């Protein structure tokens, strides 16, 4: 299988790449943290997290802290494996073009 086949289209947008990058190094991240780190609108972040959830790469947990709603995101085992495979493929592609 060629390297290009390991590049995952789910991660072809900078916001999704960013979400997964953050979740790879953190146990979880909440909505406001992701929004600030990625500098995106509420709607933009929501649509990209929904796409990652649909692919089963993240879990979305909604809860209340006091009376305030809190949404947090956690990378699934499948998501972690898919993202690592994607990053490895990109690294190989870069090495092969040098």
C-alpha positions as a Markdown table, in Angstrom:
| # | Residue | x | y | z |
|---|---|---|---|---|
| 1 | Unk | 0.0 | 0.0 | 0.0 |
| 2 | Unk | 1.4 | 3.4 | -0.9 |
| 3 | Unk | 1.9 | 6.1 | 1.7 |
| 4 | Unk | -0.7 | 8.3 | 0.2 |
| 5 | Unk | -3.3 | 5.7 | 1.1 |
| 6 | Unk | -2.5 | 6.2 | 4.8 |
| 7 | Unk | -3.3 | 9.9 | 4.6 |
| 8 | Unk | -6.7 | 10.2 | 6.3 |
| 9 | Unk | -9.2 | 12.6 | 4.6 |
| 10 | Unk | -10.9 | 13.1 | 8.0 |
| 11 | Unk | -7.8 | 15.0 | 9.1 |
| 12 | Unk | -7.5 | 17.2 | 6.0 |
| 13 | Unk | -8.8 | 20.3 | 7.7 |
| 14 | Unk | -6.6 | 22.3 | 10.0 |
| 15 | Unk | -9.3 | 22.5 | 12.7 |
| 16 | Unk | -9.7 | 18.7 | 12.8 |
| 17 | Unk | -6.0 | 18.3 | 12.8 |
| 18 | Unk | -5.7 | 20.7 | 15.6 |
| 19 | Unk | -8.5 | 19.1 | 17.7 |
| 20 | Unk | -6.8 | 15.7 | 17.4 |
| 21 | Unk | -3.3 | 17.1 | 18.1 |
| 22 | Unk | -4.6 | 18.7 | 21.3 |
| 23 | Unk | -6.4 | 15.5 | 22.3 |
| 24 | Unk | -3.3 | 13.3 | 21.6 |
| 25 | Unk | -1.4 | 15.1 | 24.4 |
| 26 | Unk | -4.3 | 15.7 | 26.8 |
| 27 | Unk | -6.7 | 13.3 | 28.4 |
| 28 | Unk | -9.5 | 15.6 | 27.3 |
| 29 | Unk | -10.2 | 19.2 | 26.3 |
| 30 | Unk | -13.4 | 21.2 | 26.8 |
| 31 | Unk | -15.2 | 23.3 | 24.2 |
| 32 | Unk | -13.8 | 26.7 | 25.3 |
| 33 | Unk | -10.2 | 25.4 | 25.5 |
| 34 | Unk | -10.4 | 24.1 | 22.0 |
| 35 | Unk | -12.2 | 27.2 | 20.7 |
| 36 | Unk | -9.4 | 29.4 | 22.2 |
| 37 | Unk | -6.5 | 27.3 | 21.1 |
| 38 | Unk | -7.8 | 26.9 | 17.6 |
| 39 | Unk | -9.2 | 30.4 | 17.2 |
| 40 | Unk | -12.5 | 29.2 | 15.7 |
| 41 | Unk | -16.2 | 30.1 | 16.0 |
| 42 | Unk | -18.6 | 28.0 | 18.1 |
| 43 | Unk | -20.3 | 26.7 | 14.9 |
| 44 | Unk | -17.0 | 25.9 | 13.2 |
| 45 | Unk | -15.8 | 24.0 | 16.2 |
| 46 | Unk | -19.1 | 22.2 | 16.6 |
| 47 | Unk | -19.2 | 21.0 | 13.0 |
| 48 | Unk | -15.6 | 19.7 | 13.1 |
| 49 | Unk | -16.1 | 17.9 | 16.4 |
| 50 | Unk | -19.3 | 16.3 | 15.0 |
| 51 | Unk | -17.3 | 15.0 | 12.0 |
| 52 | Unk | -14.7 | 13.5 | 14.3 |
| 53 | Unk | -17.4 | 12.0 | 16.4 |
| 54 | Unk | -19.2 | 10.5 | 13.4 |
| 55 | Unk | -15.9 | 8.9 | 12.4 |
| 56 | Unk | -15.7 | 7.5 | 16.0 |
| 57 | Unk | -12.4 | 9.3 | 16.6 |
| 58 | Unk | -13.6 | 11.3 | 19.5 |
| 59 | Unk | -16.2 | 11.0 | 22.3 |
| 60 | Unk | -18.3 | 14.1 | 23.2 |
| 61 | Unk | -19.3 | 14.2 | 26.9 |
| 62 | Unk | -21.9 | 16.8 | 28.0 |
| 63 | Unk | -22.3 | 17.5 | 31.6 |
| 64 | Unk | -23.2 | 20.4 | 34.0 |
| 65 | Unk | -20.7 | 22.0 | 36.3 |
| 66 | Unk | -22.9 | 23.8 | 38.8 |
| 67 | Unk | -25.5 | 25.3 | 36.5 |
| 68 | Unk | -23.2 | 25.8 | 33.6 |
| 69 | Unk | -23.1 | 23.3 | 30.7 |
| 70 | Unk | -19.7 | 21.8 | 30.0 |
| 71 | Unk | -18.8 | 19.9 | 26.9 |
| 72 | Unk | -15.5 | 17.9 | 26.7 |
| 73 | Unk | -13.9 | 15.9 | 24.1 |
| 74 | Unk | -11.9 | 12.7 | 24.4 |
| 75 | Unk | -9.9 | 10.9 | 21.7 |
| 76 | Unk | -11.0 | 7.3 | 21.3 |
| 77 | Unk | -8.5 | 4.4 | 20.8 |
| 78 | Unk | -9.5 | 4.2 | 17.2 |
| 79 | Unk | -9.0 | 8.0 | 16.8 |
| 80 | Unk | -5.6 | 7.8 | 18.4 |
| 81 | Unk | -4.5 | 5.0 | 16.1 |
| 82 | Unk | -5.9 | 6.7 | 13.0 |
| 83 | Unk | -4.3 | 10.0 | 13.8 |
| 84 | Unk | -0.9 | 8.4 | 14.5 |
| 85 | Unk | -1.1 | 6.5 | 11.2 |
| 86 | Unk | -1.9 | 9.8 | 9.4 |
| 87 | Unk | 1.0 | 11.6 | 11.0 |
| 88 | Unk | 3.4 | 8.7 | 10.3 |
| 89 | Unk | 2.3 | 8.8 | 6.6 |
| 90 | Unk | 2.8 | 12.6 | 6.4 |
| 91 | Unk | 6.3 | 12.2 | 7.9 |
| 92 | Unk | 7.2 | 9.5 | 5.4 |
| 93 | Unk | 5.9 | 11.6 | 2.6 |
| 94 | Unk | 8.1 | 14.5 | 3.7 |
| 95 | Unk | 11.1 | 12.3 | 4.0 |
| 96 | Unk | 10.6 | 10.9 | 0.6 |
| 97 | Unk | 10.4 | 14.3 | -1.0 |
| 98 | Unk | 13.6 | 15.7 | 0.5 |
